[in-house]
Amino acid sequence: MSLETILLWAVIGLIAGWLASAVVGGGYGVIGDIVVGVVGAFIGGFIFRALDAGEPFGGLAGTIFVAFIGAVVLLLLLRLIHSSTLRKA
């Protein structure tokens, strides 16, 4: 994996994670947004493949959109897990 690929993943992750944090709430900072966005890209890719739907539009914008959807799902799951652990305590 080249340095360019890693930087592209980081930029896509940062944008998708930041957008998802803006929509769902609960910012995790720059590094956290990158992680949420990159993990969200995997989740979004899995969701879109499971639904047998391709990227809604091509290029970088489509990749960011798929990562954004996955990041929103991830943040909602994290919020659900966090709230259920608070109720138990």
Jmol script that loads the backbone (N, CA, C; Angstrom):
load data "model"
ATOM      1  N   MET A   1       0.851  -1.170   0.000  1.00  0.00           N
ATOM      2  CA  MET A   1       0.000   0.000   0.000  1.00  0.00           C
ATOM      3  C   MET A   1       0.900   1.239   0.000  1.00  0.00           C
ATOM      4  N   SER A   2       0.630   2.136  -0.919  1.00  0.00           N
ATOM      5  CA  SER A   2       1.475   3.310  -1.059  1.00  0.00           C
ATOM      6  C   SER A   2       1.051   4.412  -0.083  1.00  0.00           C
ATOM      7  N   LEU A   3       1.922   5.378   0.084  1.00  0.00           N
ATOM      8  CA  LEU A   3       1.636   6.508   0.952  1.00  0.00           C
ATOM      9  C   LEU A   3       0.437   7.294   0.425  1.00  0.00           C
ATOM     10  N   GLU A   4       0.326   7.397  -0.895  1.00  0.00           N
ATOM     11  CA  GLU A   4      -0.806   8.102  -1.499  1.00  0.00           C
ATOM     12  C   GLU A   4      -2.133   7.434  -1.143  1.00  0.00           C
ATOM     13  N   THR A   5      -2.167   6.112  -1.162  1.00  0.00           N
ATOM     14  CA  THR A   5      -3.378   5.373  -0.815  1.00  0.00           C
ATOM     15  C   THR A   5      -3.751   5.596   0.640  1.00  0.00           C
ATOM     16  N   ILE A   6      -2.777   5.551   1.515  1.00  0.00           N
ATOM     17  CA  ILE A   6      -3.032   5.763   2.944  1.00  0.00           C
ATOM     18  C   ILE A   6      -3.552   7.173   3.187  1.00  0.00           C
ATOM     19  N   LEU A   7      -2.947   8.163   2.526  1.00  0.00           N
ATOM     20  CA  LEU A   7      -3.425   9.540   2.681  1.00  0.00           C
ATOM     21  C   LEU A   7      -4.834   9.714   2.134  1.00  0.00           C
ATOM     22  N   LEU A   8      -5.148   9.047   1.032  1.00  0.00           N
ATOM     23  CA  LEU A   8      -6.492   9.124   0.473  1.00  0.00           C
ATOM     24  C   LEU A   8      -7.506   8.513   1.426  1.00  0.00           C
ATOM     25  N   TRP A   9      -7.183   7.377   2.027  1.00  0.00           N
ATOM     26  CA  TRP A   9      -8.061   6.754   3.012  1.00  0.00           C
ATOM     27  C   TRP A   9      -8.281   7.691   4.199  1.00  0.00           C
ATOM     28  N   ALA A  10      -7.206   8.341   4.642  1.00  0.00           N
ATOM     29  CA  ALA A  10      -7.313   9.255   5.784  1.00  0.00           C
ATOM     30  C   ALA A  10      -8.201  10.444   5.448  1.00  0.00           C
ATOM     31  N   VAL A  11      -8.063  10.988   4.250  1.00  0.00           N
ATOM     32  CA  VAL A  11      -8.883  12.138   3.862  1.00  0.00           C
ATOM     33  C   VAL A  11     -10.347  11.737   3.726  1.00  0.00           C
ATOM     34  N   ILE A  12     -10.608  10.608   3.081  1.00  0.00           N
ATOM     35  CA  ILE A  12     -11.986  10.124   2.951  1.00  0.00           C
ATOM     36  C   ILE A  12     -12.561   9.831   4.331  1.00  0.00           C
ATOM     37  N   GLY A  13     -11.779   9.189   5.191  1.00  0.00           N
ATOM     38  CA  GLY A  13     -12.233   8.897   6.548  1.00  0.00           C
ATOM     39  C   GLY A  13     -12.523  10.155   7.336  1.00  0.00           C
ATOM     40  N   LEU A  14     -11.662  11.162   7.205  1.00  0.00           N
ATOM     41  CA  LEU A  14     -11.864  12.413   7.929  1.00  0.00           C
ATOM     42  C   LEU A  14     -13.143  13.102   7.475  1.00  0.00           C
ATOM     43  N   ILE A  15     -13.350  13.186   6.176  1.00  0.00           N
ATOM     44  CA  ILE A  15     -14.551  13.853   5.655  1.00  0.00           C
ATOM     45  C   ILE A  15     -15.804  13.092   6.063  1.00  0.00           C
ATOM     46  N   ALA A  16     -15.809  11.781   5.853  1.00  0.00           N
ATOM     47  CA  ALA A  16     -16.989  10.976   6.189  1.00  0.00           C
ATOM     48  C   ALA A  16     -17.252  10.978   7.692  1.00  0.00           C
ATOM     49  N   GLY A  17     -16.201  10.844   8.493  1.00  0.00           N
ATOM     50  CA  GLY A  17     -16.365  10.849   9.953  1.00  0.00           C
ATOM     51  C   GLY A  17     -16.841  12.183  10.469  1.00  0.00           C
ATOM     52  N   TRP A  18     -16.307  13.277   9.913  1.00  0.00           N
ATOM     53  CA  TRP A  18     -16.729  14.610  10.330  1.00  0.00           C
ATOM     54  C   TRP A  18     -18.192  14.858   9.964  1.00  0.00           C
ATOM     55  N   LEU A  19     -18.584  14.483   8.743  1.00  0.00           N
ATOM     56  CA  LEU A  19     -19.978  14.650   8.324  1.00  0.00           C
ATOM     57  C   LEU A  19     -20.916  13.829   9.203  1.00  0.00           C
ATOM     58  N   ALA A  20     -20.532  12.591   9.485  1.00  0.00           N
ATOM     59  CA  ALA A  20     -21.374  11.734  10.324  1.00  0.00           C
ATOM     60  C   ALA A  20     -21.470  12.292  11.737  1.00  0.00           C
ATOM     61  N   SER A  21     -20.374  12.805  12.273  1.00  0.00           N
ATOM     62  CA  SER A  21     -20.406  13.413  13.607  1.00  0.00           C
ATOM     63  C   SER A  21     -21.290  14.650  13.617  1.00  0.00           C
ATOM     64  N   ALA A  22     -21.285  15.404  12.521  1.00  0.00           N
ATOM     65  CA  ALA A  22     -22.129  16.594  12.431  1.00  0.00           C
ATOM     66  C   ALA A  22     -23.607  16.214  12.383  1.00  0.00           C
ATOM     67  N   VAL A  23     -23.931  15.097  11.751  1.00  0.00           N
ATOM     68  CA  VAL A  23     -25.324  14.666  11.630  1.00  0.00           C
ATOM     69  C   VAL A  23     -25.794  13.968  12.904  1.00  0.00           C
ATOM     70  N   VAL A  24     -24.996  13.026  13.396  1.00  0.00           N
ATOM     71  CA  VAL A  24     -25.401  12.208  14.545  1.00  0.00           C
ATOM     72  C   VAL A  24     -25.039  12.879  15.864  1.00  0.00           C
ATOM     73  N   GLY A  25     -23.938  13.604  15.884  1.00  0.00           N
ATOM     74  CA  GLY A  25     -23.459  14.226  17.115  1.00  0.00           C
ATOM     75  C   GLY A  25     -22.378  13.387  17.754  1.00  0.00           C
ATOM     76  N   GLY A  26     -21.703  13.980  18.696  1.00  0.00           N
ATOM     77  CA  GLY A  26     -20.674  13.248  19.429  1.00  0.00           C
ATOM     78  C   GLY A  26     -19.355  13.211  18.715  1.00  0.00           C
ATOM     79  N   GLY A  27     -18.699  14.344  18.578  1.00  0.00           N
ATOM     80  CA  GLY A  27     -17.414  14.400  17.905  1.00  0.00           C
ATOM     81  C   GLY A  27     -16.333  13.682  18.690  1.00  0.00           C
ATOM     82  N   TYR A  28     -15.436  13.028  17.970  1.00  0.00           N
ATOM     83  CA  TYR A  28     -14.337  12.300  18.589  1.00  0.00           C
ATOM     84  C   TYR A  28     -12.988  12.926  18.272  1.00  0.00           C
ATOM     85  N   GLY A  29     -12.982  14.128  17.706  1.00  0.00           N
ATOM     86  CA  GLY A  29     -11.736  14.776  17.327  1.00  0.00           C
ATOM     87  C   GLY A  29     -11.285  14.318  15.950  1.00  0.00           C
ATOM     88  N   VAL A  30     -10.187  14.862  15.500  1.00  0.00           N
ATOM     89  CA  VAL A  30      -9.709  14.586  14.143  1.00  0.00           C
ATOM     90  C   VAL A  30      -9.356  13.112  13.964  1.00  0.00           C
ATOM     91  N   ILE A  31      -8.570  12.566  14.865  1.00  0.00           N
ATOM     92  CA  ILE A  31      -8.164  11.159  14.751  1.00  0.00           C
ATOM     93  C   ILE A  31      -9.377  10.253  14.883  1.00  0.00           C
ATOM     94  N   GLY A  32     -10.254  10.552  15.812  1.00  0.00           N
ATOM     95  CA  GLY A  32     -11.473   9.754  15.984  1.00  0.00           C
ATOM     96  C   GLY A  32     -12.360   9.804  14.756  1.00  0.00           C
ATOM     97  N   ASP A  33     -12.484  10.985  14.136  1.00  0.00           N
ATOM     98  CA  ASP A  33     -13.283  11.102  12.922  1.00  0.00           C
ATOM     99  C   ASP A  33     -12.684  10.300  11.776  1.00  0.00           C
ATOM    100  N   ILE A  34     -11.347  10.290  11.679  1.00  0.00           N
ATOM    101  CA  ILE A  34     -10.696   9.488  10.645  1.00  0.00           C
ATOM    102  C   ILE A  34     -10.998   8.012  10.864  1.00  0.00           C
ATOM    103  N   VAL A  35     -10.854   7.546  12.099  1.00  0.00           N
ATOM    104  CA  VAL A  35     -11.116   6.132  12.414  1.00  0.00           C
ATOM    105  C   VAL A  35     -12.574   5.789  12.137  1.00  0.00           C
ATOM    106  N   VAL A  36     -13.497   6.646  12.595  1.00  0.00           N
ATOM    107  CA  VAL A  36     -14.928   6.405  12.365  1.00  0.00           C
ATOM    108  C   VAL A  36     -15.214   6.369  10.862  1.00  0.00           C
ATOM    109  N   GLY A  37     -14.612   7.269  10.106  1.00  0.00           N
ATOM    110  CA  GLY A  37     -14.833   7.303   8.661  1.00  0.00           C
ATOM    111  C   GLY A  37     -14.278   6.093   7.942  1.00  0.00           C
ATOM    112  N   VAL A  38     -13.078   5.654   8.311  1.00  0.00           N
ATOM    113  CA  VAL A  38     -12.473   4.484   7.661  1.00  0.00           C
ATOM    114  C   VAL A  38     -13.248   3.219   8.011  1.00  0.00           C
ATOM    115  N   VAL A  39     -13.576   3.042   9.278  1.00  0.00           N
ATOM    116  CA  VAL A  39     -14.391   1.883   9.674  1.00  0.00           C
ATOM    117  C   VAL A  39     -15.773   1.990   9.022  1.00  0.00           C
ATOM    118  N   GLY A  40     -16.298   3.206   8.963  1.00  0.00           N
ATOM    119  CA  GLY A  40     -17.580   3.426   8.300  1.00  0.00           C
ATOM    120  C   GLY A  40     -17.536   3.065   6.828  1.00  0.00           C
ATOM    121  N   ALA A  41     -16.402   3.261   6.176  1.00  0.00           N
ATOM    122  CA  ALA A  41     -16.268   2.885   4.767  1.00  0.00           C
ATOM    123  C   ALA A  41     -16.434   1.377   4.598  1.00  0.00           C
ATOM    124  N   PHE A  42     -15.860   0.608   5.511  1.00  0.00           N
ATOM    125  CA  PHE A  42     -16.033  -0.848   5.450  1.00  0.00           C
ATOM    126  C   PHE A  42     -17.480  -1.235   5.718  1.00  0.00           C
ATOM    127  N   ILE A  43     -18.085  -0.622   6.721  1.00  0.00           N
ATOM    128  CA  ILE A  43     -19.478  -0.921   7.047  1.00  0.00           C
ATOM    129  C   ILE A  43     -20.394  -0.508   5.895  1.00  0.00           C
ATOM    130  N   GLY A  44     -20.171   0.687   5.355  1.00  0.00           N
ATOM    131  CA  GLY A  44     -20.977   1.157   4.228  1.00  0.00           C
ATOM    132  C   GLY A  44     -20.830   0.260   3.016  1.00  0.00           C
ATOM    133  N   GLY A  45     -19.603  -0.154   2.730  1.00  0.00           N
ATOM    134  CA  GLY A  45     -19.387  -1.077   1.615  1.00  0.00           C
ATOM    135  C   GLY A  45     -20.115  -2.385   1.821  1.00  0.00           C
ATOM    136  N   PHE A  46     -20.088  -2.900   3.040  1.00  0.00           N
ATOM    137  CA  PHE A  46     -20.800  -4.142   3.357  1.00  0.00           C
ATOM    138  C   PHE A  46     -22.304  -3.953   3.178  1.00  0.00           C
ATOM    139  N   ILE A  47     -22.838  -2.834   3.671  1.00  0.00           N
ATOM    140  CA  ILE A  47     -24.278  -2.572   3.560  1.00  0.00           C
ATOM    141  C   ILE A  47     -24.694  -2.464   2.095  1.00  0.00           C
ATOM    142  N   PHE A  48     -23.951  -1.693   1.319  1.00  0.00           N
ATOM    143  CA  PHE A  48     -24.314  -1.509  -0.090  1.00  0.00           C
ATOM    144  C   PHE A  48     -24.185  -2.802  -0.877  1.00  0.00           C
ATOM    145  N   ARG A  49     -23.180  -3.642  -0.559  1.00  0.00           N
ATOM    146  CA  ARG A  49     -23.054  -4.938  -1.229  1.00  0.00           C
ATOM    147  C   ARG A  49     -24.175  -5.872  -0.808  1.00  0.00           C
ATOM    148  N   ALA A  50     -24.549  -5.860   0.476  1.00  0.00           N
ATOM    149  CA  ALA A  50     -25.622  -6.728   0.960  1.00  0.00           C
ATOM    150  C   ALA A  50     -26.961  -6.358   0.319  1.00  0.00           C
ATOM    151  N   LEU A  51     -27.165  -5.082   0.060  1.00  0.00           N
ATOM    152  CA  LEU A  51     -28.394  -4.634  -0.592  1.00  0.00           C
ATOM    153  C   LEU A  51     -28.312  -4.739  -2.108  1.00  0.00           C
ATOM    154  N   ASP A  52     -27.181  -5.220  -2.618  1.00  0.00           N
ATOM    155  CA  ASP A  52     -26.926  -5.354  -4.039  1.00  0.00           C
ATOM    156  C   ASP A  52     -27.092  -4.013  -4.758  1.00  0.00           C
ATOM    157  N   ALA A  53     -26.638  -2.971  -4.095  1.00  0.00           N
ATOM    158  CA  ALA A  53     -26.687  -1.624  -4.658  1.00  0.00           C
ATOM    159  C   ALA A  53     -25.254  -1.131  -4.831  1.00  0.00           C
ATOM    160  N   GLY A  54     -24.965  -0.584  -5.971  1.00  0.00           N
ATOM    161  CA  GLY A  54     -23.646  -0.012  -6.192  1.00  0.00           C
ATOM    162  C   GLY A  54     -23.586   1.371  -5.571  1.00  0.00           C
ATOM    163  N   GLU A  55     -22.469   2.019  -5.760  1.00  0.00           N
ATOM    164  CA  GLU A  55     -22.368   3.401  -5.299  1.00  0.00           C
ATOM    165  C   GLU A  55     -23.435   4.221  -6.013  1.00  0.00           C
ATOM    166  N   PRO A  56     -24.112   5.112  -5.301  1.00  0.00           N
ATOM    167  CA  PRO A  56     -25.169   5.902  -5.930  1.00  0.00           C
ATOM    168  C   PRO A  56     -24.644   6.825  -7.020  1.00  0.00           C
ATOM    169  N   PHE A  57     -23.397   7.220  -6.920  1.00  0.00           N
ATOM    170  CA  PHE A  57     -22.732   7.996  -7.963  1.00  0.00           C
ATOM    171  C   PHE A  57     -21.255   7.670  -7.889  1.00  0.00           C
ATOM    172  N   GLY A  58     -20.574   7.851  -8.979  1.00  0.00           N
ATOM    173  CA  GLY A  58     -19.191   7.396  -9.063  1.00  0.00           C
ATOM    174  C   GLY A  58     -18.188   8.381  -8.505  1.00  0.00           C
ATOM    175  N   GLY A  59     -16.959   7.959  -8.539  1.00  0.00           N
ATOM    176  CA  GLY A  59     -15.868   8.818  -8.150  1.00  0.00           C
ATOM    177  C   GLY A  59     -15.684   8.951  -6.651  1.00  0.00           C
ATOM    178  N   LEU A  60     -14.930   9.963  -6.304  1.00  0.00           N
ATOM    179  CA  LEU A  60     -14.593  10.221  -4.906  1.00  0.00           C
ATOM    180  C   LEU A  60     -15.832  10.561  -4.082  1.00  0.00           C
ATOM    181  N   ALA A  61     -16.757  11.311  -4.673  1.00  0.00           N
ATOM    182  CA  ALA A  61     -17.985  11.681  -3.949  1.00  0.00           C
ATOM    183  C   ALA A  61     -18.809  10.450  -3.574  1.00  0.00           C
ATOM    184  N   GLY A  62     -18.875   9.463  -4.464  1.00  0.00           N
ATOM    185  CA  GLY A  62     -19.596   8.224  -4.157  1.00  0.00           C
ATOM    186  C   GLY A  62     -18.927   7.442  -3.042  1.00  0.00           C
ATOM    187  N   THR A  63     -17.614   7.418  -3.051  1.00  0.00           N
ATOM    188  CA  THR A  63     -16.861   6.737  -1.996  1.00  0.00           C
ATOM    189  C   THR A  63     -17.093   7.416  -0.649  1.00  0.00           C
ATOM    190  N   ILE A  64     -17.060   8.743  -0.646  1.00  0.00           N
ATOM    191  CA  ILE A  64     -17.303   9.483   0.597  1.00  0.00           C
ATOM    192  C   ILE A  64     -18.729   9.251   1.076  1.00  0.00           C
ATOM    193  N   PHE A  65     -19.692   9.195   0.154  1.00  0.00           N
ATOM    194  CA  PHE A  65     -21.082   8.958   0.531  1.00  0.00           C
ATOM    195  C   PHE A  65     -21.257   7.598   1.192  1.00  0.00           C
ATOM    196  N   VAL A  66     -20.678   6.555   0.593  1.00  0.00           N
ATOM    197  CA  VAL A  66     -20.770   5.209   1.166  1.00  0.00           C
ATOM    198  C   VAL A  66     -20.107   5.179   2.545  1.00  0.00           C
ATOM    199  N   ALA A  67     -18.942   5.812   2.684  1.00  0.00           N
ATOM    200  CA  ALA A  67     -18.256   5.871   3.977  1.00  0.00           C
ATOM    201  C   ALA A  67     -19.079   6.660   4.987  1.00  0.00           C
ATOM    202  N   PHE A  68     -19.738   7.727   4.543  1.00  0.00           N
ATOM    203  CA  PHE A  68     -20.588   8.527   5.413  1.00  0.00           C
ATOM    204  C   PHE A  68     -21.757   7.698   5.947  1.00  0.00           C
ATOM    205  N   ILE A  69     -22.425   6.947   5.084  1.00  0.00           N
ATOM    206  CA  ILE A  69     -23.548   6.103   5.520  1.00  0.00           C
ATOM    207  C   ILE A  69     -23.061   5.079   6.542  1.00  0.00           C
ATOM    208  N   GLY A  70     -21.935   4.450   6.273  1.00  0.00           N
ATOM    209  CA  GLY A  70     -21.375   3.485   7.222  1.00  0.00           C
ATOM    210  C   GLY A  70     -20.968   4.133   8.529  1.00  0.00           C
ATOM    211  N   ALA A  71     -20.424   5.346   8.467  1.00  0.00           N
ATOM    212  CA  ALA A  71     -20.020   6.055   9.682  1.00  0.00           C
ATOM    213  C   ALA A  71     -21.236   6.450  10.515  1.00  0.00           C
ATOM    214  N   VAL A  72     -22.317   6.836   9.862  1.00  0.00           N
ATOM    215  CA  VAL A  72     -23.556   7.148  10.597  1.00  0.00           C
ATOM    216  C   VAL A  72     -24.058   5.891  11.314  1.00  0.00           C
ATOM    217  N   VAL A  73     -24.066   4.768  10.626  1.00  0.00           N
ATOM    218  CA  VAL A  73     -24.495   3.512  11.240  1.00  0.00           C
ATOM    219  C   VAL A  73     -23.591   3.174  12.425  1.00  0.00           C
ATOM    220  N   LEU A  74     -22.285   3.328  12.253  1.00  0.00           N
ATOM    221  CA  LEU A  74     -21.339   3.048  13.336  1.00  0.00           C
ATOM    222  C   LEU A  74     -21.587   3.942  14.539  1.00  0.00           C
ATOM    223  N   LEU A  75     -21.759   5.237  14.311  1.00  0.00           N
ATOM    224  CA  LEU A  75     -21.996   6.158  15.426  1.00  0.00           C
ATOM    225  C   LEU A  75     -23.308   5.864  16.134  1.00  0.00           C
ATOM    226  N   LEU A  76     -24.328   5.493  15.387  1.00  0.00           N
ATOM    227  CA  LEU A  76     -25.607   5.133  16.018  1.00  0.00           C
ATOM    228  C   LEU A  76     -25.463   3.869  16.854  1.00  0.00           C
ATOM    229  N   LEU A  77     -24.707   2.887  16.349  1.00  0.00           N
ATOM    230  CA  LEU A  77     -24.456   1.669  17.130  1.00  0.00           C
ATOM    231  C   LEU A  77     -23.652   1.972  18.385  1.00  0.00           C
ATOM    232  N   LEU A  78     -22.634   2.822  18.260  1.00  0.00           N
ATOM    233  CA  LEU A  78     -21.842   3.200  19.432  1.00  0.00           C
ATOM    234  C   LEU A  78     -22.699   3.924  20.463  1.00  0.00           C
ATOM    235  N   ARG A  79     -23.577   4.798  20.003  1.00  0.00           N
ATOM    236  CA  ARG A  79     -24.473   5.510  20.909  1.00  0.00           C
ATOM    237  C   ARG A  79     -25.424   4.534  21.603  1.00  0.00           C
ATOM    238  N   LEU A  80     -25.940   3.548  20.860  1.00  0.00           N
ATOM    239  CA  LEU A  80     -26.845   2.550  21.432  1.00  0.00           C
ATOM    240  C   LEU A  80     -26.129   1.714  22.487  1.00  0.00           C
ATOM    241  N   ILE A  81     -24.924   1.280  22.183  1.00  0.00           N
ATOM    242  CA  ILE A  81     -24.138   0.486  23.135  1.00  0.00           C
ATOM    243  C   ILE A  81     -23.806   1.307  24.368  1.00  0.00           C
ATOM    244  N   HIS A  82     -23.399   2.558  24.146  1.00  0.00           N
ATOM    245  CA  HIS A  82     -23.038   3.426  25.267  1.00  0.00           C
ATOM    246  C   HIS A  82     -24.243   3.709  26.173  1.00  0.00           C
ATOM    247  N   SER A  83     -25.390   3.949  25.593  1.00  0.00           N
ATOM    248  CA  SER A  83     -26.571   4.240  26.419  1.00  0.00           C
ATOM    249  C   SER A  83     -27.050   3.003  27.161  1.00  0.00           C
ATOM    250  N   SER A  84     -26.897   1.814  26.565  1.00  0.00           N
ATOM    251  CA  SER A  84     -27.334   0.599  27.265  1.00  0.00           C
ATOM    252  C   SER A  84     -26.395   0.262  28.414  1.00  0.00           C
ATOM    253  N   THR A  85     -25.107   0.578  28.287  1.00  0.00           N
ATOM    254  CA  THR A  85     -24.187   0.316  29.394  1.00  0.00           C
ATOM    255  C   THR A  85     -24.395   1.317  30.518  1.00  0.00           C
ATOM    256  N   LEU A  86     -24.829   2.521  30.186  1.00  0.00           N
ATOM    257  CA  LEU A  86     -25.119   3.500  31.236  1.00  0.00           C
ATOM    258  C   LEU A  86     -26.351   3.123  32.036  1.00  0.00           C
ATOM    259  N   ARG A  87     -27.337   2.531  31.377  1.00  0.00           N
ATOM    260  CA  ARG A  87     -28.554   2.108  32.085  1.00  0.00           C
ATOM    261  C   ARG A  87     -28.270   0.966  33.047  1.00  0.00           C
ATOM    262  N   LYS A  88     -27.318   0.090  32.691  1.00  0.00           N
ATOM    263  CA  LYS A  88     -27.015  -1.052  33.544  1.00  0.00           C
ATOM    264  C   LYS A  88     -26.238  -0.640  34.785  1.00  0.00           C
ATOM    265  N   ALA A  89     -25.480   0.440  34.678  1.00  0.00           N
ATOM    266  CA  ALA A  89     -24.612   0.851  35.773  1.00  0.00           C
ATOM    267  C   ALA A  89     -25.358   1.575  36.865  1.00  0.00           C
TER     268      ALA A  89
END
end "model"
wireframe off; spacefill off
backbone 0.3
color backbone group
